[in-house]
Amino acid sequence: MPRPQISLKARALKYLSSREHSRLELARKLTPYAQDDDDIEALLNWLQESKFLSQERFSESLVNRRVGRYGNNRILSELKSHGITGEALGEAKIGLTQGENERAREVLRRKFDEAPADGMARAKCMRFLQQRGFSHRAIQAAVKTAWSDGEHDDFD
């Protein structure tokens, strides 16, 4: 016996119950299931008015999921790709800049057990952090201080 087809509204609420979605992402997920008489924009507007869909909550959720592994540039780029703009993006940017140096040090320490012994190892550490989206300033600070517990102060 085939399963009954669920409505677009029920499908949207099912997606939103599992995690926060951006408006753009939810529209993309719902489009294949839309019938001729379905209005996705009206549904998304209703979800926003009913507080089921929120740019602020989505951006906060995405930042919390990514902050332990990635830098500000990567997180902000991902937020923009999800269609987050304006005040929600500004708030995320302000919140991220405060702890980027410490996050870069933690990511570097988790990946590499010891301080770089030479220039090639140091460049490898720097490339790793750059690929993770950390700023140049945070990368420089992290490479200098990540292992500085008194025994690795021989490089600047």
DRENFIDO-395992 format. One record per atom (N, C-alpha, C): atom name; x, y, z; residue in three letters; residue number from 1. Coordinates in steps of 0.001 Angstrom, whole numbers, always signed. Example, Ala and Ser with C-alpha at 12.3 -4.5 7.8 and 13.67 -1.06 7.14 Angstrom:
DRENFIDO-395992
N, +13190, -5690, +7800, ALA, 1
CA, +12300, -4500, +7800, ALA, 1
C, +13200, -3300, +7800, ALA, 1
N, +12850, -2250, +7080, SER, 2
CA, +13670, -1060, +7140, SER, 2
C, +12900, +30, +7870, SER, 2
end
This chain:
DRENFIDO-395992
N, +848, -1176, +0, MET, 1
CA, +0, +0, +0, MET, 1
C, +900, +1249, +0, MET, 1
N, +710, +2148, -951, PRO, 2
CA, +1555, +3348, -1021, PRO, 2
C, +1264, +4310, +127, PRO, 2
N, +2295, +4999, +520, ARG, 3
CA, +2150, +5982, +1594, ARG, 3
C, +1356, +7181, +1082, ARG, 3
N, +529, +7743, +1930, PRO, 4
CA, -192, +8948, +1499, PRO, 4
C, +786, +10117, +1369, PRO, 4
N, +552, +10928, +349, GLN, 5
CA, +1434, +12067, +112, GLN, 5
C, +1130, +13168, +1129, GLN, 5
N, +2176, +13670, +1766, ILE, 6
CA, +1962, +14712, +2765, ILE, 6
C, +1947, +16074, +2082, ILE, 6
N, +1273, +17000, +2695, SER, 7
CA, +1150, +18330, +2112, SER, 7
C, +2475, +19066, +2175, SER, 7
N, +2558, +20121, +1407, LEU, 8
CA, +3771, +20933, +1384, LEU, 8
C, +4018, +21583, +2739, LEU, 8
N, +2955, +22005, +3382, LYS, 9
CA, +3058, +22616, +4710, LYS, 9
C, +3593, +21604, +5728, LYS, 9
N, +3071, +20384, +5699, ALA, 10
CA, +3526, +19345, +6623, ALA, 10
C, +4984, +18988, +6354, ALA, 10
N, +5369, +18955, +5091, ARG, 11
CA, +6744, +18658, +4733, ARG, 11
C, +7679, +19762, +5245, ARG, 11
N, +7269, +21006, +5097, ALA, 12
CA, +8068, +22137, +5579, ALA, 12
C, +8229, +22064, +7095, ALA, 12
N, +7155, +21771, +7805, LEU, 13
CA, +7230, +21664, +9265, LEU, 13
C, +8085, +20475, +9693, LEU, 13
N, +8048, +19419, +8911, LYS, 14
CA, +8898, +18255, +9197, LYS, 14
C, +10371, +18633, +9059, LYS, 14
N, +10720, +19351, +7990, TYR, 15
CA, +12103, +19808, +7814, TYR, 15
C, +12521, +20718, +8961, TYR, 15
N, +11646, +21646, +9324, LEU, 16
CA, +11979, +22607, +10369, LEU, 16
C, +12027, +21974, +11754, LEU, 16
N, +11359, +20852, +11937, SER, 17
CA, +11415, +20196, +13245, SER, 17
C, +12739, +19475, +13463, SER, 17
N, +13415, +19116, +12373, SER, 18
CA, +14696, +18421, +12523, SER, 18
C, +15845, +19389, +12788, SER, 18
N, +15822, +20572, +12155, ARG, 19
CA, +16833, +21610, +12390, ARG, 19
C, +16354, +22901, +11746, ARG, 19
N, +17045, +23994, +12063, GLU, 20
CA, +16716, +25282, +11465, GLU, 20
C, +17137, +25285, +9996, GLU, 20
N, +16343, +25923, +9156, HIS, 21
CA, +16646, +26065, +7738, HIS, 21
C, +16550, +27538, +7367, HIS, 21
N, +17314, +27933, +6360, SER, 22
CA, +17156, +29276, +5831, SER, 22
C, +15965, +29265, +4875, SER, 22
N, +15461, +30435, +4582, ARG, 23
CA, +14328, +30550, +3667, ARG, 23
C, +14701, +29981, +2296, ARG, 23
N, +15880, +30319, +1823, LEU, 24
CA, +16347, +29863, +524, LEU, 24
C, +16498, +28338, +483, LEU, 24
N, +17071, +27782, +1524, GLU, 25
CA, +17279, +26336, +1603, GLU, 25
C, +15944, +25589, +1658, GLU, 25
N, +15020, +26094, +2448, LEU, 26
CA, +13713, +25445, +2569, LEU, 26
C, +12942, +25514, +1251, LEU, 26
N, +13024, +26646, +572, ALA, 27
CA, +12355, +26773, -732, ALA, 27
C, +12941, +25771, -1725, ALA, 27
N, +14257, +25610, -1706, ARG, 28
CA, +14911, +24666, -2607, ARG, 28
C, +14478, +23228, -2306, ARG, 28
N, +14320, +22891, -1021, LYS, 29
CA, +13914, +21540, -651, LYS, 29
C, +12446, +21265, -974, LYS, 29
N, +11614, +22300, -895, LEU, 30
CA, +10178, +22102, -1122, LEU, 30
C, +9788, +22120, -2595, LEU, 30
N, +10569, +22767, -3436, THR, 31
CA, +10226, +22940, -4853, THR, 31
C, +9923, +21623, -5572, THR, 31
N, +10683, +20555, -5397, PRO, 32
CA, +10352, +19320, -6116, PRO, 32
C, +8999, +18712, -5727, PRO, 32
N, +8489, +19050, -4562, TYR, 33
CA, +7233, +18469, -4089, TYR, 33
C, +6035, +19371, -4335, TYR, 33
N, +6250, +20545, -4885, ALA, 34
CA, +5156, +21496, -5092, ALA, 34
C, +4275, +21053, -6257, ALA, 34
N, +2987, +21160, -6051, GLN, 35
CA, +2015, +20887, -7109, GLN, 35
C, +1754, +22186, -7873, GLN, 35
N, +963, +22107, -8910, ASP, 36
CA, +674, +23292, -9724, ASP, 36
C, -17, +24391, -8926, ASP, 36
N, -866, +24012, -7992, ASP, 37
CA, -1632, +25013, -7249, ASP, 37
C, -956, +25442, -5937, ASP, 37
N, +217, +24912, -5628, ASP, 38
CA, +933, +25275, -4406, ASP, 38
C, +1708, +26577, -4614, ASP, 38
N, +1689, +27416, -3594, ASP, 39
CA, +2423, +28673, -3620, ASP, 39
C, +3484, +28618, -2523, ASP, 39
N, +4708, +28344, -2922, ILE, 40
CA, +5797, +28191, -1953, ILE, 40
C, +6079, +29502, -1238, ILE, 40
N, +6053, +30612, -1958, GLU, 41
CA, +6317, +31918, -1334, GLU, 41
C, +5295, +32225, -244, GLU, 41
N, +4040, +31938, -504, ALA, 42
CA, +3002, +32187, +502, ALA, 42
C, +3230, +31304, +1732, ALA, 42
N, +3619, +30062, +1501, LEU, 43
CA, +3899, +29150, +2606, LEU, 43
C, +5089, +29649, +3422, LEU, 43
N, +6156, +30074, +2743, LEU, 44
CA, +7327, +30588, +3449, LEU, 44
C, +6992, +31851, +4235, LEU, 44
N, +6176, +32713, +3656, ASN, 45
CA, +5738, +33916, +4381, ASN, 45
C, +4946, +33540, +5625, ASN, 45
N, +4050, +32559, +5500, TRP, 46
CA, +3258, +32121, +6651, TRP, 46
C, +4169, +31526, +7734, TRP, 46
N, +5162, +30731, +7319, LEU, 47
CA, +6087, +30142, +8278, LEU, 47
C, +6883, +31221, +9019, LEU, 47
N, +7264, +32280, +8310, GLN, 48
CA, +7990, +33375, +8963, GLN, 48
C, +7088, +34145, +9908, GLN, 48
N, +5874, +34427, +9482, GLU, 49
CA, +4924, +35151, +10337, GLU, 49
C, +4576, +34354, +11582, GLU, 49
N, +4531, +33032, +11439, SER, 50
CA, +4197, +32156, +12562, SER, 50
C, +5423, +31824, +13418, SER, 50
N, +6552, +32402, +13079, LYS, 51
CA, +7817, +32216, +13819, LYS, 51
C, +8373, +30794, +13732, LYS, 51
N, +7966, +30034, +12726, PHE, 52
CA, +8561, +28717, +12504, PHE, 52
C, +9877, +28842, +11738, PHE, 52
N, +9995, +29896, +10951, LEU, 53
CA, +11153, +30134, +10111, LEU, 53
C, +11748, +31478, +10496, LEU, 53
N, +13034, +31486, +10825, SER, 54
CA, +13671, +32714, +11290, SER, 54
C, +15113, +32784, +10791, SER, 54
N, +15465, +33903, +10145, GLN, 55
CA, +16842, +34102, +9689, GLN, 55
C, +17795, +34153, +10871, GLN, 55
N, +17381, +34818, +11932, GLU, 56
CA, +18242, +34976, +13102, GLU, 56
C, +18542, +33630, +13750, GLU, 56
N, +17502, +32809, +13937, ARG, 57
CA, +17711, +31490, +14542, ARG, 57
C, +18577, +30609, +13653, ARG, 57
N, +18329, +30672, +12339, PHE, 58
CA, +19124, +29861, +11420, PHE, 58
C, +20589, +30273, +11467, PHE, 58
N, +20837, +31586, +11413, SER, 59
CA, +22235, +32031, +11414, SER, 59
C, +22911, +31692, +12735, SER, 59
N, +22191, +31818, +13834, GLU, 60
CA, +22739, +31440, +15144, GLU, 60
C, +23052, +29945, +15191, GLU, 60
N, +22162, +29140, +14653, SER, 61
CA, +22348, +27696, +14635, SER, 61
C, +23549, +27310, +13775, SER, 61
N, +23656, +27895, +12593, LEU, 62
CA, +24771, +27577, +11706, LEU, 62
C, +26096, +28005, +12326, LEU, 62
N, +26122, +29175, +12927, VAL, 63
CA, +27348, +29650, +13573, VAL, 63
C, +27736, +28700, +14702, VAL, 63
N, +26784, +28285, +15508, ASN, 64
CA, +27091, +27374, +16629, ASN, 64
C, +27612, +26018, +16143, ASN, 64
N, +27103, +25548, +15005, ARG, 65
CA, +27576, +24268, +14467, ARG, 65
C, +28970, +24374, +13875, ARG, 65
N, +29322, +25525, +13318, ARG, 66
CA, +30577, +25673, +12592, ARG, 66
C, +31708, +26329, +13388, ARG, 66
N, +31390, +27019, +14460, VAL, 67
CA, +32366, +27865, +15151, VAL, 67
C, +33550, +27081, +15716, VAL, 67
N, +33391, +25854, +16057, GLY, 68
CA, +34483, +25074, +16617, GLY, 68
C, +35463, +24543, +15591, GLY, 68
N, +35120, +24645, +14305, ARG, 69
CA, +35967, +24060, +13274, ARG, 69
C, +36425, +25046, +12212, ARG, 69
N, +35692, +26137, +12036, TYR, 70
CA, +35968, +27025, +10913, TYR, 70
C, +36157, +28463, +11361, TYR, 70
N, +36782, +29251, +10490, GLY, 71
CA, +37026, +30658, +10755, GLY, 71
C, +35878, +31537, +10293, GLY, 71
N, +36013, +32807, +10615, ASN, 72
CA, +34960, +33776, +10302, ASN, 72
C, +34653, +33857, +8814, ASN, 72
N, +35681, +33883, +7982, ASN, 73
CA, +35453, +34030, +6546, ASN, 73
C, +34608, +32887, +5993, ASN, 73
N, +34910, +31683, +6404, ARG, 74
CA, +34166, +30520, +5908, ARG, 74
C, +32722, +30530, +6410, ARG, 74
N, +32521, +30860, +7670, ILE, 75
CA, +31172, +30864, +8245, ILE, 75
C, +30322, +31959, +7610, ILE, 75
N, +30898, +33152, +7460, LEU, 76
CA, +30150, +34255, +6852, LEU, 76
C, +29823, +33969, +5396, LEU, 76
N, +30747, +33336, +4696, SER, 77
CA, +30488, +32955, +3310, SER, 77
C, +29340, +31952, +3222, SER, 77
N, +29315, +31016, +4141, GLU, 78
CA, +28234, +30022, +4155, GLU, 78
C, +26892, +30673, +4478, GLU, 78
N, +26892, +31625, +5404, LEU, 79
CA, +25654, +32341, +5716, LEU, 79
C, +25139, +33092, +4488, LEU, 79
N, +26042, +33743, +3767, LYS, 80
CA, +25643, +34475, +2554, LYS, 80
C, +25099, +33523, +1500, LYS, 80
N, +25689, +32343, +1382, SER, 81
CA, +25212, +31385, +392, SER, 81
C, +23818, +30861, +721, SER, 81
N, +23427, +30966, +1981, HIS, 82
CA, +22081, +30560, +2394, HIS, 82
C, +21096, +31717, +2314, HIS, 82
N, +21547, +32861, +1823, GLY, 83
CA, +20655, +33992, +1643, GLY, 83
C, +20484, +34849, +2882, GLY, 83
N, +21349, +34719, +3855, ILE, 84
CA, +21267, +35528, +5067, ILE, 84
C, +21921, +36873, +4780, ILE, 84
N, +21189, +37935, +5010, THR, 85
CA, +21689, +39287, +4767, THR, 85
C, +21238, +40205, +5893, THR, 85
N, +21665, +41422, +5819, GLY, 86
CA, +21176, +42461, +6718, GLY, 86
C, +21582, +42289, +8157, GLY, 86
N, +20620, +42483, +9043, GLU, 87
CA, +20870, +42499, +10481, GLU, 87
C, +21364, +41150, +11007, GLU, 87
N, +20804, +40059, +10511, ALA, 88
CA, +21224, +38730, +10977, ALA, 88
C, +22689, +38474, +10637, ALA, 88
N, +23121, +38903, +9458, LEU, 89
CA, +24525, +38722, +9061, LEU, 89
C, +25430, +39627, +9889, LEU, 89
N, +24994, +40841, +10147, GLY, 90
CA, +25776, +41770, +10967, GLY, 90
C, +25963, +41272, +12383, GLY, 90
N, +24913, +40734, +12968, GLU, 91
CA, +25003, +40192, +14328, GLU, 91
C, +25947, +38993, +14380, GLU, 91
N, +25877, +38143, +13364, ALA, 92
CA, +26768, +36983, +13324, ALA, 92
C, +28215, +37433, +13196, ALA, 92
N, +28454, +38443, +12369, LYS, 93
CA, +29816, +38948, +12168, LYS, 93
C, +30384, +39512, +13461, LYS, 93
N, +29583, +40255, +14198, ILE, 94
CA, +30033, +40831, +15472, ILE, 94
C, +30357, +39723, +16472, ILE, 94
N, +29485, +38731, +16556, GLY, 95
CA, +29710, +37631, +17498, GLY, 95
C, +30935, +36795, +17169, GLY, 95
N, +31232, +36652, +15888, LEU, 96
CA, +32357, +35814, +15476, LEU, 96
C, +33710, +36478, +15701, LEU, 96
N, +33804, +37774, +15524, THR, 97
CA, +35111, +38428, +15581, THR, 97
C, +35724, +38406, +16966, THR, 97
N, +34932, +38243, +17989, GLN, 98
CA, +35440, +38325, +19350, GLN, 98
C, +36370, +37183, +19733, GLN, 98
N, +36183, +35995, +19216, GLY, 99
CA, +36996, +34875, +19675, GLY, 99
C, +37741, +34131, +18594, GLY, 99
N, +37971, +34770, +17444, GLU, 100
CA, +38573, +34047, +16323, GLU, 100
C, +40001, +33593, +16620, GLU, 100
N, +40787, +34411, +17278, ASN, 101
CA, +42180, +34021, +17564, ASN, 101
C, +42231, +32765, +18433, ASN, 101
N, +41442, +32723, +19472, GLU, 102
CA, +41423, +31556, +20361, GLU, 102
C, +40895, +30317, +19635, GLU, 102
N, +39869, +30484, +18802, ARG, 103
CA, +39352, +29349, +18036, ARG, 103
C, +40408, +28805, +17085, ARG, 103
N, +41165, +29700, +16441, ALA, 104
CA, +42222, +29267, +15521, ALA, 104
C, +43281, +28473, +16275, ALA, 104
N, +43640, +28925, +17475, ARG, 105
CA, +44628, +28179, +18282, ARG, 105
C, +44105, +26786, +18626, ARG, 105
N, +42854, +26698, +19026, GLU, 106
CA, +42274, +25400, +19391, GLU, 106
C, +42232, +24451, +18194, GLU, 106
N, +41812, +24954, +17033, VAL, 107
CA, +41752, +24118, +15831, VAL, 107
C, +43146, +23635, +15461, VAL, 107
N, +44115, +24523, +15568, LEU, 108
CA, +45496, +24166, +15238, LEU, 108
C, +46047, +23118, +16202, LEU, 108
N, +45773, +23275, +17490, ARG, 109
CA, +46254, +22297, +18482, ARG, 109
C, +45600, +20932, +18303, ARG, 109
N, +44318, +20923, +17900, ARG, 110
CA, +43652, +19642, +17671, ARG, 110
C, +44236, +18911, +16467, ARG, 110
N, +44624, +19654, +15449, LYS, 111
CA, +45143, +19040, +14228, LYS, 111
C, +46615, +18644, +14355, LYS, 111
N, +47414, +19514, +14927, PHE, 112
CA, +48850, +19277, +15023, PHE, 112
C, +49239, +19144, +16486, PHE, 112
N, +49943, +18068, +16806, ASP, 113
CA, +50307, +17773, +18193, ASP, 113
C, +51394, +18677, +18747, ASP, 113
N, +52273, +19137, +17879, GLU, 114
CA, +53410, +19918, +18374, GLU, 114
C, +53655, +21124, +17477, GLU, 114
N, +54443, +22043, +17991, ALA, 115
CA, +54776, +23267, +17261, ALA, 115
C, +55555, +22922, +15999, ALA, 115
N, +55397, +23721, +14951, PRO, 116
CA, +56146, +23453, +13719, PRO, 116
C, +57649, +23595, +13955, PRO, 116
N, +58401, +22630, +13460, ALA, 117
CA, +59846, +22607, +13686, ALA, 117
C, +60599, +23485, +12699, ALA, 117
N, +60042, +23660, +11496, ASP, 118
CA, +60731, +24456, +10484, ASP, 118
C, +59714, +25268, +9680, ASP, 118
N, +60226, +25962, +8688, GLY, 119
CA, +59377, +26823, +7871, GLY, 119
C, +58326, +26065, +7081, GLY, 119
N, +58668, +24876, +6609, MET, 120
CA, +57694, +24089, +5835, MET, 120
C, +56540, +23632, +6709, MET, 120
N, +56844, +23206, +7910, ALA, 121
CA, +55787, +22768, +8829, ALA, 121
C, +54915, +23956, +9238, ALA, 121
N, +55554, +25094, +9427, ARG, 122
CA, +54809, +26307, +9788, ARG, 122
C, +53871, +26712, +8639, ARG, 122
N, +54369, +26635, +7398, ALA, 123
CA, +53542, +26956, +6235, ALA, 123
C, +52368, +25985, +6120, ALA, 123
N, +52609, +24733, +6465, LYS, 124
CA, +51537, +23732, +6426, LYS, 124
C, +50440, +24090, +7436, LYS, 124
N, +50838, +24507, +8622, CYS, 125
CA, +49870, +24935, +9642, CYS, 125
C, +49067, +26139, +9159, CYS, 125
N, +49774, +27070, +8545, MET, 126
CA, +49117, +28286, +8072, MET, 126
C, +48138, +27978, +6940, MET, 126
N, +48524, +27105, +6023, ARG, 127
CA, +47615, +26723, +4931, ARG, 127
C, +46375, +26016, +5473, ARG, 127
N, +46575, +25170, +6468, PHE, 128
CA, +45458, +24466, +7078, PHE, 128
C, +44434, +25456, +7624, PHE, 128
N, +44904, +26440, +8384, LEU, 129
CA, +43990, +27430, +8957, LEU, 129
C, +43363, +28303, +7879, LEU, 129
N, +44122, +28604, +6839, GLN, 130
CA, +43588, +29419, +5750, GLN, 130
C, +42457, +28683, +5038, GLN, 130
N, +42629, +27383, +4836, GLN, 131
CA, +41579, +26585, +4201, GLN, 131
C, +40328, +26501, +5077, GLN, 131
N, +40500, +26626, +6354, ARG, 132
CA, +39374, +26614, +7280, ARG, 132
C, +38675, +27969, +7373, ARG, 132
N, +39214, +28997, +6716, GLY, 133
CA, +38542, +30285, +6661, GLY, 133
C, +38915, +31262, +7751, GLY, 133
N, +40052, +31083, +8383, PHE, 134
CA, +40485, +32021, +9416, PHE, 134
C, +41167, +33218, +8764, PHE, 134
N, +41090, +34359, +9411, SER, 135
CA, +41707, +35577, +8893, SER, 135
C, +43220, +35495, +9035, SER, 135
N, +43911, +36316, +8271, HIS, 136
CA, +45376, +36331, +8302, HIS, 136
C, +45884, +36672, +9702, HIS, 136
N, +45238, +37622, +10343, ARG, 137
CA, +45641, +38023, +11700, ARG, 137
C, +45490, +36869, +12691, ARG, 137
N, +44373, +36149, +12597, ALA, 138
CA, +44145, +35016, +13502, ALA, 138
C, +45139, +33891, +13233, ALA, 138
N, +45468, +33681, +11963, ILE, 139
CA, +46425, +32634, +11609, ILE, 139
C, +47790, +32961, +12194, ILE, 139
N, +48226, +34192, +12015, GLN, 140
CA, +49525, +34602, +12542, GLN, 140
C, +49579, +34421, +14059, GLN, 140
N, +48535, +34873, +14740, ALA, 141
CA, +48502, +34767, +16200, ALA, 141
C, +48481, +33308, +16655, ALA, 141
N, +47715, +32480, +15952, ALA, 142
CA, +47595, +31074, +16340, ALA, 142
C, +48917, +30334, +16173, ALA, 142
N, +49571, +30543, +15056, VAL, 143
CA, +50826, +29846, +14812, VAL, 143
C, +51890, +30285, +15824, VAL, 143
N, +51853, +31540, +16212, LYS, 144
CA, +52834, +32037, +17185, LYS, 144
C, +52567, +31515, +18593, LYS, 144
N, +51301, +31381, +18978, THR, 145
CA, +50986, +31140, +20391, THR, 145
C, +50291, +29821, +20699, THR, 145
N, +50003, +29007, +19715, ALA, 146
CA, +49226, +27791, +19966, ALA, 146
C, +49912, +26840, +20931, ALA, 146
N, +51210, +26731, +20854, TRP, 147
CA, +51918, +25790, +21710, TRP, 147
C, +52797, +26501, +22734, TRP, 147
N, +52559, +27768, +22961, SER, 148
CA, +53446, +28536, +23857, SER, 148
C, +53069, +28302, +25318, SER, 148
N, +53472, +27179, +25801, ASP, 149
CA, +53294, +26880, +27222, ASP, 149
C, +54626, +26973, +27946, ASP, 149
N, +55547, +27777, +27356, GLY, 150
CA, +56834, +28003, +27973, GLY, 150
C, +57971, +27282, +27288, GLY, 150
N, +57693, +26218, +26532, GLU, 151
CA, +58776, +25455, +25941, GLU, 151
C, +58941, +25686, +24450, GLU, 151
N, +57969, +26318, +23786, HIS, 152
CA, +58045, +26531, +22347, HIS, 152
C, +58018, +28005, +21997, HIS, 152
N, +58858, +28795, +22572, ASP, 153
CA, +58893, +30215, +22298, ASP, 153
C, +60034, +30609, +21376, ASP, 153
N, +60606, +29661, +20625, ASP, 154
CA, +61779, +29962, +19831, ASP, 154
C, +61458, +30473, +18429, ASP, 154
N, +60208, +30600, +18055, PHE, 155
CA, +59867, +31158, +16748, PHE, 155
C, +58966, +32355, +16934, PHE, 155
N, +58988, +33279, +15945, ASP, 156
CA, +58104, +34452, +16054, ASP, 156
C, +57091, +34345, +15004, ASP, 156
end
